[in-house]
Amino acid sequence: MIIKELNKLKKENNFEEFYKKISKDIIGLKKFAASKLKLAEKEGLMDKGFYDANGILDEVFMEIFKNYSNETDEKQLRQAFFLKTIQKINHKIEKENQFADDINIDSILKEELNLLKEDYSIEADGDYVFNEDLDDISYKQNSFNPVHFILDQPMELELTGKLDLRNTSTSDKRRVLFGGAFYTLPPISKTIIELYVFGDQEIVEIAKTLSIDEKSVTEVIDSVKQRLEKL
């Protein structure tokens, strides 16, 4: 059992072997970190190529190793790695408070779900116009102003495939609209989608990783799918 081996490596203070062992068992973590970094770069939230997934995960593994407890089970460990990776990348893009302990994620998510359900229109130039004023949402990104943002095609294909979207047109206009719709997702909702699509996590895993209820995770996924299907 992996936990017994990790307990032994921790007792021996053998970080190198601890790292190797975990790397083989936490499936999808590196892919998730690489995808989240790439999206942050595309959105202009961090300099391109300044950080890499391996460097981020080195920091994550070291922090997990330092605080590792032999009372941790495998599911808790997997959740801890994904959550720590989210926090680490958010810190790198100067969003330290997004998942701070004193923030009530459940209450924030309720506001985000309301935002996802708001109607919007698309102007001739491809910009999104929401029917409600969003300026009072204090936790959101500095701006939800739409941009002409096109996802890398492999990412786009993963999103459309995992969310089972019917509209898979590859026209330039549709790709701009799709990228813009994804870019303007509220931050926690976007993290849920990233975990679901790029982290290959199931709804129950996402709920435990972010300490929210499964119903909220399902509502976010369904709402995002409906929003993207309107394009």
N, C-alpha and C positions, 0 to 999 in steps of 0.2 A: 504493500500500500504506500502511495506516494507520501502521505503525511508522516509515517514512521521514518521514512528515509530523510525527509526534510528536518524532522526533529533531531535526528542524529547529526545531520550536517550543520544545523544551527548550534548544537551543543559543541561541535568541533570548531565552530566559527569558520567553516569552510564555505565562503561566499561563492567562490568560483564554481564548485560542484553544485551548490544550491541553485545558482543561475542556470547552469546547463540542464539540470533536472526539471526546473519549472518551465524553461523555454520549450521543452518538448511536450509539456502537458497542458499549458494554457493556450489552447488552440484559438487562433483568430486574433490574438492580442496585437501582434506586430502589424498585421494587415489593417486592423482598426486604427492603430496609432499612425501609420503611414497615410491612410485615407483622411483622417482628421487633420493632419498637418497639411496635406495637399490642398484640402478645401480652405483651410485658414489662409494659405498662401494665395490661392485664387481670389479670395475675398479681400485681399490686401490687408489682412489682420497681422501678418508677420512677413518679414523679408524672405523672398524665395531662396531656398537652400541654406538658410541660416541655421536651422535645426534639422535633425534627421531622426527617424523613428528609433534607430539603435541608441542614439544619445539620450533621447527621452526615456527609453526603457531602461537604460543603465541606471538613471536616477531613480526610476520607479522601483526597480529590483533592489537597489541599495536601501531605500527607505523601508520597503516591505521586510527585507532581511533584518534590519535593525530593530524593527518593532514586532517581529514574528513571535507568535506565541504557540506553544504546543497544544493549546486548547482549540486552535483554529481547525475547522474541517475543510475538505476540498472545495465545497461550494462557496464557503465564505472566503476562501483564499482567491478563487477565481473572480468573485465579485470585487474583492479588494483591489486586485490588479487592474481591472477595468476602470473602477472609480478613481484610483490613484492616477491612472493615465489621463483620464478626463481632466482631473484637477491640475495635473502638471502642465498639460497643454494650455488650459485656460489661464494658468499663471503666466505662461510664456507670452500669451497675447494680451496680457494686462487686463484680465477679467477675474481678478483674484476673488471677488465677492460673489461670483455667480453660484458657486456651490459651497459657500461658507457655512459653518455650522449654525450660525444664528439666522440663516435664511430659511423660511418655511417653504420648501419646494412644493408641497401640496397646494398651498394657497396661490403661489406663483403659477403653477400649472393650470389651475382653474381659470386664471386670467388669460393664459395662453390659449386654452381651448376655446374660450369665447372669441379670441382674436382669430383663430383658425376658422371659426364658423362664420365670421363676418363676410359679407358679400364684397366683391371688388369688381372693377371693370378694367379693361385693357384698352389703353388709348392707341391711336394709330401708330405711334412710334414704339410701341411695345412696353410702355411704362404701366405700372399697376397703380390704380387709384382706389384706395380703401374708402368705404362709405363713412367710417367713423374716424375721429381724430385719435391717433395713437400716442400723442405726446405725453399723456399722463401715466404711461407704463414706465416706471422709473428704473426697472431692472433690465430693460431691453438694451440691445446694442445702441450705440450712439445714434444710429439712424436706420430706419427701415426703408429709406429711399431706394427704389428699385434701380438696378444697374443692368447693363447688358452683360450678363454673366453666363458663360457657357461652360458646363461641366465637361471634364474629360470624358470621352466616349465610353471607356470601360466603366467608369463610375455611373454614368447615365444608364448604361445597360444593366448594371447591378440594381440600381434603384427601380427601374421599370420592371425588371424581372422579379425581384423580391416582393414588390408591392403589387404585382400582377396587374399592371396598368394596361388598359386596352389600347389607348392611343400611343403607338410607338413610332409615329412619323419621325423621320430623320431630317426634315426640312430645316434650313437655317433659322427661319422664323420660329418654328416650334421649339427648337433647341434653345433659343434665346429666352423664350417664354418659360420653358421648363427650368432653365438655370436660374432665372429671376425668381420664380416661384419657390425654388428650393432655398435660394439665398435669403429670402425674406421670412423664412420660418423663424419663430421666436427661439431663443437660445436653448432652453431645456427641451423643447419639442424637437429641435434639430438634433440634439444629442441622443434623444430616444431613437430617432430614425437612423442615426449613424450606428448606434449599437445594434439595432435590428438588422440593418442591411450590411454594413461593413464589419461589424463585430460578430455577426452570426449568432446573436443572442436571442433566445426565446423570450416571450412576454414575461414569464415568471422570473427569469434571470434579470431582465432589465428593471423590473419592479424592485427586486431585492438589491440590485447594484445601486439604484438611485434612492432607495428607501421611500418608494411611493406605492400606491395600490395598483394591482394589475388592471383594474377597470380603467384607470386614467391612462395607462400605457396603451391599452386597446383603443381608447377614444382618440388619442393622439394619432396613432397609426391610421385609423379609419378616416379621421378628418384630413390628414395630409394626403391620403390616397384620393379622397373626394376632390380636394383642391387641385391636385395635379391632373386628375381626369377631366377637369373642366377646360383644360388648355386646348 
